[in-house]
Each structure stands twice: as structure tokens, then as C-alpha cells.
Amino acid sequence: MQPRIRSQVKTRSRVKTRSQVKTRNRVKIRNRVKIRNRVKIRNRVKIRNQVKIRNQRKIV
């Protein structure tokens, strides 16, 4: 049995329909927004905690 040539073995990558691409892009954007919001929330919490610490120092 002769070895298969590489080009024969490799299957053609599946072409996506326009609607599939659209949904994929929508998901990408949604994820980007999710990540951005997560960072915003994290920063908000950091700042809140800093303020708490600062206020404690003032009391003493």
C-alpha cells in the first residue's frame, strides 16, 4: 500500500454560511463586552475597598 499524499489526506476546511459567521461575530462581541464589564466591576470593588481602608486610618 503506497503512502497517501498529504494533499489527499487533508480535508477541505468547511465553508461557513453568512449567518454562521454573523452569529459567531455576535458572540465575540458579547464576550468582549462581558470581559469589559467584569474588569469595570473589579475596578469598582478595588476602589471601594481602598476607600474603606483610608477611612479606617482617618478614625485612628
C-alpha positions, -999 to 999 in steps of 0.1 A, spaced: 0 0 0 15 33 -11 15 62 14 -12 88 7 0 122 -5 -6 149 21 -29 170 -1 -52 140 -5 -54 134 33 -62 170 42 -99 176 40 -112 210 28 -120 233 57 -157 237 59 -170 269 45 -193 287 69 -225 303 58 -230 340 62 -255 335 91 -230 313 109 -203 340 106 -228 366 118 -237 347 149 -200 339 156 -192 376 154 -221 385 176 -209 360 202 -174 375 200 -187 410 206 -209 398 235 -179 381 251 -158 413 247 -185 433 264 -187 407 292 -150 409 298 -150 447 298 -178 447 323 -160 422 345 -130 445 346 -151 475 354 -167 457 383 -134 445 396 -120 480 395 -151 494 412 -146 469 441 -109 477 443 -116 514 447 -144 508 472 -120 487 493 -93 513 491 -117 539 504 -128 517 533 -91 513 543 -85 550 540 -115 558 562 -104 534 588 -70 551 590 -86 585 595 -106 573 625 -74 562 643 
